[in-house]
Amino acid sequence: FPVSTGNPWTPTPAGEFVIDRMIPNKRYVGVDYDLSNVKWNMRFKPMYYIHAAYWHASFGVRTMSHGCVNMKESDANILYQYVEPGMMVKIYGTTPPRRVVEV
């Protein structure tokens, strides 16, 4: 599935992790965001999740997050049905040095 990961100033951690918590519906609050009703949350590290993102459609196109892995809601739903706590996830690649902005 195409995803959007962390921005250069809030990168997604690379490495091998274990899904340790699954939450069907979650609210994310930070300094510059307050997102309620975020679906299909799979935590792979404290404060880092793979989850649906209803606020953009730039999956596979550009970085968009504060470190989480964003997915289209329908794709995240499919993944959520197959994942269970204890499964390994491997995150690899590098964050672009600057955000690509579509014109």
C-alpha positions, 0 to 999 in steps of 0.5 A: 500500500502507498503510505506517507511517513514523517516529515524531515523535522518529525521523521518516522523511525526506521528499524524492526518493531513489533505491533504492541497495541491496536486501537480501532479509533483514536484521537491524536493531539499535539502542538499544531494538530487535534485529530479525532476519530482516526481509524485503524491504529496499530502501534509499533513504538510508543507514540508511533502508529500505522493508521488511517489519515482522512486529512490528506490524500498524498499517500506515496507522494510526499511526507505528511506526518509527525512520525506515524505511517499514514495510510488511506482509510480503506488500505489501513482497514484491510491491514488492521484486519490481518495484523495482530499484536506481536507481529513484526513490522520493518520500516526502512528507507530515508526521509527526503531532506526537504518536503516536496510540495505539489504545485 
